[in-house]
Amino acid sequence: MGHDLIVIGSSAGGIEALCALTAELPADLAAAICIVQHVSPTHDSQLPRILSAAGPLPAAFADNDTAITPGHIYVARRDRHLIVADGKLKVMMGPKENNFRPAVDPLFRSAASSYGARVVGVILSGALDCGTAGLLAVKRCGGVALVQDPDEAIMGDMPRSAIENVPVDAVLPLVALAARLVELSREPVRARMHSVPRHILEEVKLDGLAPDVDSIAPIGVPAGLTCPNCAGPMYDVPDGAQLRFRCRVGHAFGGKSLSAEQLNVTEGAFWAALRALEEQAALARRLATRARELGQTRSVRMFEERASSAEHQARIVREELLKSLTPSDDAETVANGTAALPVSVKR
């Protein structure tokens, strides 16, 4: 039996890469393909229609309990993880990973734990580090790890993160990558026994909201960080070179993705502070006006001072926010819709 399950993860620039890759694959490919492309949680994706038109393989959204059939492409639905279990596909709500659902890592982990050495994991164009942990799981369960050449990718962050943290088997441009997938689908899998590491099995349960997930202790050691999705404590997951974190209920982040999400949270806090200061100034001005009408000189002075102080602080916060929204932001923050924010505001 050859490598009969190919799992592919992509994000920014991924649709172009997926079209180019699938266009090079034959109609009789002896493997099934499962794809997670990061998409909007509120709008239906047209990716199956696009991929069906780009190449000879039929593509469709995955459904619960879909049997995995060679020569077919299965695409993750919006706002649902795609999970492999017992030779079938599962579509799960599951906790977000790297602030995405669907996310690449849950698909890769579940495929690796179910198919072992028969899996080929592929990372294509995308920002930050989603997919790195999943590709490492593929390798640890005996599978093959392939990565698109980051210099060819529209957004090379995901491929570079995989290369830096996973002992990948090959880094290839898309045409050569397609040829290698065809070879692997026809190449017998070596008889290698790889036990699935315990933490991967536990993470698969968290990803799929398994019935006994409540019995799983937090994975890793306390990290002293707060989950930006649920405000719970996060744990440092011991998983190779990549810094990775997971909270008790299952939200997971690579180090770069967590940093990007913290910037989002920080920006929200700055806007909330600006709103609070402007409301404080507006209320103080109204109170000063009423005190003046009533002849309360001391209260007028107190409320006017309070309004002036709040207005001064609001100007500082607004100026710092405007400074942060500059064209000099690096590719990772721009790709995630965030900007570098100040860590402090001096009065």
ZIKAQUI-V879125 format. One record per pair of residues at least 12 apart in sequence whose ideal C-beta (glycine too) atoms are under 6 Angstrom apart, sorted by the first residue. I is the first residue (numbers start at 1). J is the second residue. Records with the same first field share a line. If there is no record, write none. Layout:
# ZIKAQUI-V879125
I=J / J
This chain:
# ZIKAQUI-V879125
2=30 / 185 / 186 / 187
3=118 / 120 / 184 / 185
4=31 / 70 / 118
5=32 / 111 / 115 / 118 / 119
6=31 / 33 / 120 / 181
7=34 / 107 / 108 / 111 / 121
8=35 / 122
9=36 / 104 / 123 / 131
10=37 / 124 / 125 / 126
11=38 / 126 / 127
12=126 / 127 / 155 / 335
13=125 / 153 / 154 / 155
14=37 / 124 / 125 / 126
17=124 / 125
19=54
20=174
21=174 / 178
22=51 / 54 / 55
23=54 / 55
24=175 / 178
25=55 / 57 / 178
27=56
29=71 / 185
30=70 / 185 / 186
31=70 / 185
32=68 / 69 / 70 / 72
33=73
34=74 / 107
35=75
36=76 / 82 / 102 / 104 / 107
38=100
39=78
41=78 / 79
45=78
47=75
48=60 / 61 / 75
51=73
57=73
58=72
59=73 / 75
61=75 / 77
62=74 / 82 / 89 / 91
64=90 / 91
65=88
66=89
67=88
68=87
74=89
76=102
77=91
79=101
81=94 / 101 / 102 / 106
82=102 / 107
83=110 / 208
84=110 / 111 / 114
92=208
94=207 / 209
95=249 / 250 / 251
96=229 / 251
97=252
98=130 / 253 / 254 / 257
99=261
104=130 / 131 / 134
105=133 / 134
106=207
108=121 / 134 / 137 / 138
109=134 / 137 / 200 / 203 / 204
110=204
112=137 / 138 / 141 / 143
113=196 / 200 / 204
116=141 / 142 / 194
117=142 / 143 / 189 / 192
118=189
119=138 / 143
120=144 / 184
121=135 / 138 / 145
122=146
123=135 / 147 / 158 / 159 / 162
124=148
125=153 / 154 / 155
126=155 / 158
127=155 / 157 / 332 / 335
128=157 / 256 / 257 / 332
129=161 / 254 / 256 / 257
131=158
132=161 / 162 / 165 / 242 / 254
133=244
135=162 / 166
136=166 / 240
137=200
139=166
140=197
141=194 / 196
142=192 / 194
144=169
145=166 / 168 / 169
146=170
147=159 / 162 / 163 / 168 / 171
149=171 / 173
152=173
165=241 / 242
199=219
202=216 / 219
206=250
218=235 / 248
219=235 / 237 / 246
220=235 / 236 / 237
221=236
223=235 / 236 / 245
227=247 / 251
228=261 / 265
229=251
230=249
232=247 / 248
234=247
242=254
243=255
245=258
260=336 / 338
263=338 / 341
264=338
266=341
267=341
270=321
273=317
274=314 / 317 / 318
277=310 / 313 / 314
278=314
280=310
281=307 / 310 / 311
284=303 / 306 / 307
285=307
287=303
288=300 / 303 / 304
316=345
317=345
320=342 / 345
324=339 / 340 / 341
325=339
